Amino acid sequence: MTATTRTAPRTALRHRLAERGIDRQLLLLVPALLAVLILFIYPFAYGMGLSFQPAEGGVLGAYRNFFGDAYQRDTIGTTLQLALPAAFLNVAASVPIAYRMRGRFRGKRLLTTLLVVPITLGTVLTAEGLLNFLGPTGWFNRTLLEAGLVDGPLRLTNNYWGVFFSLVITGFPFAFLLILSYLSGIDPTLERAAATLGAGWWPRFHRITLPLLAPGLATTFCLTFVLAFSVFPSAVLVGDPAGTTRVISIAAYHAAYEAYDYSLASAIAVVMGVVELAVVAAVLGVRSLFYTGSTGGKG
């Protein structure tokens, strides 16, 4: 008897990947991973390597030049003095407004639109508006002068306050939308159940809503802080870029495009990243302590 030889059917790709414990849908991550590698990982690695290749001073020469010069080193404190208060104010102001707007009421869409309009203006247009409104001859100062409330115009631009107002205006809509989305995801029946037991609005917010909102608050603060820490146009347009608002991004720009010291500019960029990561790590650490304390130390 002649045996009939048959070719075994080829196993489908998804089955072969499944046998190796690989989900075929993970292949969809390949384009995104390539984009991250090309647009983020490679520039970061290139800049990091460039920061260790100064023209003189050895491997750490660029970092020594930055930290050894008080004019350069003080830009870290200047940037933190702008970014931290602006991020804190944006998050703190967003919580009560978002808390009141999480339910359904008439005119909610219109009010939400008005609150997020500044995010569509852009930094340059916001700075131009601040110069026209808060400048020495702007509407705000003219109103105060005509009302006899001040003897001379208040200086609210081309200094610290001009940059701070710009960061608040452009950062608040971003923080508000994030907080509103986090609050909308909290089950309202939890507060209703507490209300039936006689709990007022503050105990309900403090013991129920706030612990559930804590991870979202920390994430929103971190994102808002990073957004404010990279301030550049506002510090130039409505600040004092050579003095009180000389932030670290301006120092990096001057090193790269005025002094043509790309190694120093890369070192400053690395320092920026390290400072941002330190603040983010500190906030996430505080969030973990808060969350653990609110749950009584239980996982």
ZITAKA-V881391 format. One record per helix or strand of 2 or more residues. SS is the DSSP state (2 for helix, 1 for strand). FROM is the first residue (numbers start at 1). TO is the last residue. Records with the same first field share a line. If there is no record, write none. Layout:
SS = FROM-TO + FROM-TO
This chain:
2 = 13-19 + 24-51 + 61-68 + 70-101 + 108-116 + 118-121 + 123-134 + 139-146 + 160-184 + 189-196 + 201-229 + 233-237 + 248-257 + 262-294
